[in-house]
Amino acid sequence: MKKQYALLTGALFLALTTGQAAAKVSAQEAAELGKSLTPIGAERAGNKDGTIPAWEPEPQRGALKGEFPNNPKIDAEKPLFTITKANMAKYADQLTEGHKKLLNLYSDYKMNVYPSHRVVDWPKSIKDATIKNATTCEIQGTDTLNNCKEGFPFPIPKTGAEPIWNHKLKWRGEAVTRFNNQMIVQNNGDYQLTKIIEDVQFPYASIKDPHPIDSANGEYLEYLSHVVAPPRLAGTFILVHDKTGTGADGRAAWLYSPGLKRIRRAPTVCCDNPYEGTDGHQFYDQVDMFNGVLERYTWKIVGKKEMYIPYDSNKIAGNTVKYKDLVRPRHLNQDLPRYELHRVWVVEAELRPGTSHTFKTRRFYIDEDAWTIAAVDDYDNRGDLFQFQEGHIISAPNIQAATTVPEVIYHFDSGRYFITAAWNEDKPIDATVHFNDSYFTAPSVQKMTTR
């Protein structure tokens, strides 16, 4: 579990420690952004043996509404090879511990590996802002940021918390409405669908009206979810204002329950408290692979590594695959997911003494081009691999962004798994929406429930 990872870019990691002091990079280091590094900090070149290509961003294309992820050239490709339990030893150094466990547990589990592509791009404003952030944005401790504006805050990360903040603050459009369909899949493959509609606004990573993060303002996301099915959960609303900082300075949340018929503050929308409606199969800080405060852990960059991760997952995120096709007993239908070899940042979080969480250790695998968490190994307090999170990365050239659709949490204690962030049988993201400031308020939600 303490396996050491070879560093691929040694010069960038000489200063890495477990400490969390405020950090910026030098002008000399930042000058490589847009040159040897992409504008957001990935290595521009491919690897030596050509199995990872150079970065070749895809031009913006597609409508901002009604656009399922697609790339006809990539989608038509056939697998290069398949990883199974029989041959996994050959690829073991490039597999997450979660994938190894799935391969060992289930004889029918496999990973189809396809050619790798690096086409994710971002709007020019986001790239320009990211380059500026490299020499101005600071982090104090794990949760307090300052002098950050619009772009990725830490394109050349020095501490373990910084790649996580890149994931949390990434550009995803000005505002979006999306379907978030969820399934708890039983051992026999049965499941019940929970349908959630989410409205989200991103004031920090806004191109039209960016809200910088500084000592006076740390809000970066406004979120409202509405459960529409099944009937026992329908009418539940969750309202969140996400902010940097902790405690009273951090996240503010409200919950509307149809049974109570009123909206109230929800102080437990945090950490390993179970997310409403998931029957304990997803914690609040597992939403979007990871969100919420970092303060319960110490964070360390272990290194950068070539790994097989879910990527260009247009098929299982699109409307040609039905949920009945995707779901199988104990794991996804592994004929459908696509895996590619990519460079990832490996970040490890260890529970701080005197704090509590179901997970003692969490190991994150974060794609260098998307600053998106692709997988998480979650260990319990005995040191056993307890859960495995897998996020299937898609590129969204219409928005010029990347995200994970769907996300899966494998529960090794029960053999069940949880699917979230699926929209196959509904509509894809609508990035044309606009919300007034008053929309994400408790009185506004209360009015919605009485219409």
HUZI-V295610 format. One record per residue. N is the residue number from 0. PHI is phi in whole degrees, -180 to 180 (none if undefined). OMEGA is omega in degrees with one decimal (NA if undefined). Layout:
BEGIN
n & phi & omega
N & PHI & OMEGA
N & PHI & OMEGA
END
This chain:
BEGIN
n & phi & omega
0 & none & 178.8
1 & -99 & -177.3
2 & -55 & -179.7
3 & -86 & -179.2
4 & -109 & 178.2
5 & -69 & 178.0
6 & -83 & -178.9
7 & -90 & -179.1
8 & -130 & -169.4
9 & -55 & -176.0
10 & -62 & -177.8
11 & -78 & -169.8
12 & -112 & -175.8
13 & -60 & -174.9
14 & -93 & -174.1
15 & -71 & 174.4
16 & -141 & 177.0
17 & -82 & 179.7
18 & -67 & -175.2
19 & -123 & 178.9
20 & -66 & 178.5
21 & -56 & -174.9
22 & -146 & 169.8
23 & -129 & 177.4
24 & -106 & -179.5
25 & -74 & 176.7
26 & -61 & 179.3
27 & -65 & 177.3
28 & -65 & -177.8
29 & -64 & -179.0
30 & -65 & 178.8
31 & -80 & 176.8
32 & -68 & -174.5
33 & 90 & 177.9
34 & -119 & 177.4
35 & -68 & 174.1
36 & -107 & 172.6
37 & -69 & -179.3
38 & -59 & 179.4
39 & -106 & 169.2
40 & 109 & 177.0
41 & -77 & 173.8
42 & -70 & -176.3
43 & -68 & -175.9
44 & -75 & 172.1
45 & -80 & 177.8
46 & -86 & -171.5
47 & -65 & -176.2
48 & -91 & 173.7
49 & 82 & 179.9
50 & -79 & 169.7
51 & -117 & -175.6
52 & -80 & 171.1
53 & -69 & 178.0
54 & -69 & 177.7
55 & -132 & -172.7
56 & -63 & 179.0
57 & -84 & 177.5
58 & -62 & 177.1
59 & -63 & 178.3
60 & -158 & 174.6
61 & 96 & -179.5
62 & -81 & 179.8
63 & -81 & 179.4
64 & -137 & 175.7
65 & 78 & -174.3
66 & -106 & 171.8
67 & -74 & -179.4
68 & -61 & 179.9
69 & -161 & 170.5
70 & -152 & -171.3
71 & -52 & -179.3
72 & -67 & -179.7
73 & -67 & -175.2
74 & -66 & -178.5
75 & -87 & -175.4
76 & -72 & 176.1
77 & -107 & 179.7
78 & -62 & 173.3
79 & -77 & 178.8
80 & -165 & -178.7
81 & -127 & 176.0
82 & -93 & 178.5
83 & -131 & 176.3
84 & -61 & -176.3
85 & -67 & -176.0
86 & -117 & -173.0
87 & -63 & -180.0
88 & -60 & 179.8
89 & -65 & -174.6
90 & -114 & -169.4
91 & -56 & -176.5
92 & -70 & -178.3
93 & -113 & 179.7
94 & -118 & 171.7
95 & -67 & 176.3
96 & -66 & 177.4
97 & -64 & 178.4
98 & -65 & 177.3
99 & -61 & -178.5
100 & -68 & 177.2
101 & -62 & 178.5
102 & -64 & -179.7
103 & -75 & -175.7
104 & -76 & -168.9
105 & -122 & -175.1
106 & -65 & -178.9
107 & -95 & 178.9
108 & -82 & -179.1
109 & -152 & 177.8
110 & -131 & 177.5
111 & -81 & -175.8
112 & -102 & -176.6
113 & -114 & 173.7
114 & -57 & -178.9
115 & -87 & 178.0
116 & -134 & 178.3
117 & -128 & -173.2
118 & -112 & -176.4
119 & -65 & 176.0
120 & -133 & -176.8
121 & -134 & 177.6
122 & -58 & -177.9
123 & -57 & -179.7
124 & -61 & 179.1
125 & -67 & 179.9
126 & -66 & 179.6
127 & -64 & -179.9
128 & -66 & 179.0
129 & -62 & 179.4
130 & -61 & 178.2
131 & -68 & -179.1
132 & -60 & -175.5
133 & -55 & -177.0
134 & -109 & -179.2
135 & -123 & -173.5
136 & -73 & -177.4
137 & -128 & 173.5
138 & -127 & 176.0
139 & -118 & -172.5
140 & 67 & -179.6
141 & -115 & -168.7
142 & -131 & -178.2
143 & -109 & -179.4
144 & -114 & -179.8
145 & -153 & 176.6
146 & 61 & 179.5
147 & -119 & -177.9
148 & -143 & 162.9
149 & 70 & -173.0
150 & -92 & 173.6
151 & -60 & -173.5
152 & -73 & -171.3
153 & -134 & -177.7
154 & -66 & 175.6
155 & -123 & -170.4
156 & -70 & 179.0
157 & -118 & 179.1
158 & -126 & -173.9
159 & -65 & 179.8
160 & -73 & -171.8
161 & -67 & 175.7
162 & -61 & 178.3
163 & -67 & 177.0
164 & -67 & 174.0
165 & -61 & 177.2
166 & -64 & -174.4
167 & -71 & -173.5
168 & -105 & -175.3
169 & -68 & 175.6
170 & -66 & 177.0
171 & -137 & -172.1
172 & 104 & 178.6
173 & -70 & 178.4
174 & -161 & -177.7
175 & -144 & 164.5
176 & -118 & -179.9
177 & -144 & 168.5
178 & -84 & 175.0
179 & -122 & -179.6
180 & -90 & -173.4
181 & -129 & 179.2
182 & -143 & 166.6
183 & -95 & -174.1
184 & -98 & -179.7
185 & -76 & -176.7
186 & -60 & -179.1
187 & -91 & 178.3
188 & 96 & 176.9
189 & -70 & 177.9
190 & -156 & 171.4
191 & -120 & -176.0
192 & -87 & 169.4
193 & -109 & -176.9
194 & -109 & -178.4
195 & -128 & 172.1
196 & -109 & -176.1
197 & -120 & 170.9
198 & -112 & -176.2
199 & -137 & 175.3
200 & -126 & -172.7
201 & -120 & -175.2
202 & -65 & 179.7
203 & -71 & -176.7
204 & -87 & 177.0
205 & -102 & 176.3
206 & -85 & -176.8
207 & -72 & -176.2
208 & -149 & -176.6
209 & -66 & 176.3
210 & -108 & -178.1
211 & -60 & 173.8
212 & -94 & 177.5
213 & -148 & -176.0
214 & -64 & -177.9
215 & -98 & -175.6
216 & -146 & 178.5
217 & -124 & -177.6
218 & -74 & -177.8
219 & -129 & -177.1
220 & -157 & 172.6
221 & -124 & -168.3
222 & -139 & 173.4
223 & -139 & 177.0
224 & -115 & -178.9
225 & -135 & 178.1
226 & -80 & -178.8
227 & -110 & 177.5
228 & -164 & 5.0
229 & -78 & -175.5
230 & -56 & -176.5
231 & -69 & 179.8
232 & -112 & -174.4
233 & -59 & 179.4
234 & 93 & 175.8
235 & -81 & 176.5
236 & -121 & 171.5
237 & -125 & 179.2
238 & -115 & -177.7
239 & -135 & 165.7
240 & -113 & -178.9
241 & -92 & -178.2
242 & -137 & 170.8
243 & -69 & -177.3
244 & 95 & -177.4
245 & -130 & 177.2
246 & 59 & -178.3
247 & -65 & 179.5
248 & -84 & -175.2
249 & -99 & -173.5
250 & -58 & 170.5
251 & -118 & -175.1
252 & -143 & 179.0
253 & -136 & 179.6
254 & -129 & 171.8
255 & -109 & 177.6
256 & -109 & 179.1
257 & -59 & 179.9
258 & -68 & 180.0
259 & -84 & 180.0
260 & 61 & 174.2
261 & -153 & 178.7
262 & -96 & -177.1
263 & -140 & 176.6
264 & -62 & -177.3
265 & -125 & -175.9
266 & -69 & -175.5
267 & -96 & 177.0
268 & -81 & -172.0
269 & -161 & 159.1
270 & 57 & -175.9
271 & -97 & 166.6
272 & -75 & -177.4
273 & -64 & 176.1
274 & -68 & -178.7
275 & -53 & 173.9
276 & 85 & -178.3
277 & -102 & -178.7
278 & 52 & 177.0
279 & 81 & -176.9
280 & -89 & 175.0
281 & -146 & 173.6
282 & -86 & 179.2
283 & -58 & -177.6
284 & -84 & 170.9
285 & -100 & 177.2
286 & -64 & -176.3
287 & 57 & 179.7
288 & 74 & 169.5
289 & -162 & 171.8
290 & -155 & -179.2
291 & 100 & -173.8
292 & -72 & 178.4
293 & -104 & -165.1
294 & -64 & -178.3
295 & -77 & -175.2
296 & -124 & 161.7
297 & -97 & -170.9
298 & -121 & -176.5
299 & -139 & 169.8
300 & -80 & 179.3
301 & -79 & -180.0
302 & 160 & 176.3
303 & -120 & -167.7
304 & -149 & 173.0
305 & -85 & -175.1
306 & -138 & 171.7
307 & -87 & -177.9
308 & -132 & 176.4
309 & -65 & -173.8
310 & -156 & -177.8
311 & 49 & -171.1
312 & -85 & -175.7
313 & -61 & -175.1
314 & -65 & -176.1
315 & -81 & 175.8
316 & -96 & -174.4
317 & -94 & -174.9
318 & -92 & 176.0
319 & -89 & 179.5
320 & -109 & 177.2
321 & -91 & -179.2
322 & -62 & 178.2
323 & -66 & 176.3
324 & -80 & -175.1
325 & -80 & -172.1
326 & -87 & 172.1
327 & -139 & 175.9
328 & -58 & 170.8
329 & 75 & 176.7
330 & -163 & 176.4
331 & -59 & 169.4
332 & -68 & -170.8
333 & -76 & 167.9
334 & -74 & -170.5
335 & -98 & -178.0
336 & -65 & 179.9
337 & -118 & 177.8
338 & -118 & 178.4
339 & -135 & 175.3
340 & -87 & 179.4
341 & -140 & 172.3
342 & -83 & 179.6
343 & -129 & 168.3
344 & -83 & 176.3
345 & -102 & -177.6
346 & -122 & -178.9
347 & -116 & 178.1
348 & -116 & 178.8
349 & -116 & -178.3
350 & -60 & 180.0
351 & -73 & 173.6
352 & -59 & 178.5
353 & 87 & 176.5
354 & -115 & -177.7
355 & -136 & 173.4
356 & -170 & 176.9
357 & -60 & -178.9
358 & -101 & 176.2
359 & -80 & -179.2
360 & -132 & 176.0
361 & -133 & 177.7
362 & -115 & -174.8
363 & -104 & 176.2
364 & -119 & -168.2
365 & -119 & -177.5
366 & -62 & -175.5
367 & -70 & -176.7
368 & -83 & -174.4
369 & -107 & -170.8
370 & 46 & -177.8
371 & -122 & 178.9
372 & -72 & -178.5
373 & -96 & -177.3
374 & -161 & 176.8
375 & -142 & 169.4
376 & -90 & -177.2
377 & -112 & -177.9
378 & -106 & 179.1
379 & -83 & -174.5
380 & -75 & 172.3
381 & -94 & -179.2
382 & 90 & 179.6
383 & -92 & 175.9
384 & -69 & -170.1
385 & -97 & 178.3
386 & -139 & 175.6
387 & -137 & 178.0
388 & -104 & -179.3
389 & -130 & 177.8
390 & -109 & -176.1
391 & -90 & -171.4
392 & -75 & 171.6
393 & -123 & 171.3
394 & -96 & -180.0
395 & -117 & -177.0
396 & -66 & 177.2
397 & -67 & 178.2
398 & -92 & -169.6
399 & 64 & -177.3
400 & -159 & 175.5
401 & -144 & 178.3
402 & -154 & -179.6
403 & -119 & -180.0
404 & -146 & -8.1
405 & -86 & 170.7
406 & -116 & -175.8
407 & -131 & 173.6
408 & -120 & 178.1
409 & -92 & 179.1
410 & -103 & -173.6
411 & -75 & 179.6
412 & -73 & -175.3
413 & -109 & -175.1
414 & 84 & 175.9
415 & -84 & 171.6
416 & -142 & -172.1
417 & -123 & 177.0
418 & -107 & 177.4
419 & -141 & 178.6
420 & 62 & 176.4
421 & -100 & 179.8
422 & -140 & -170.7
423 & -49 & -173.5
424 & -101 & 174.4
425 & -125 & -177.7
426 & -117 & 175.1
427 & -77 & -177.8
428 & -57 & 171.4
429 & -106 & -177.8
430 & -102 & 177.5
431 & -98 & -173.0
432 & -73 & 174.2
433 & -140 & -178.8
434 & -121 & 172.7
435 & -72 & -178.7
436 & -59 & -176.8
437 & -75 & -175.7
438 & -65 & -176.0
439 & -93 & 177.9
440 & -132 & -179.9
441 & -61 & 177.2
442 & -61 & 178.6
443 & -64 & 179.0
444 & -65 & 178.7
445 & -60 & 177.4
446 & -66 & 178.7
447 & -58 & -174.0
448 & -77 & -178.8
449 & -105 & -179.8
450 & -75 & NA
END
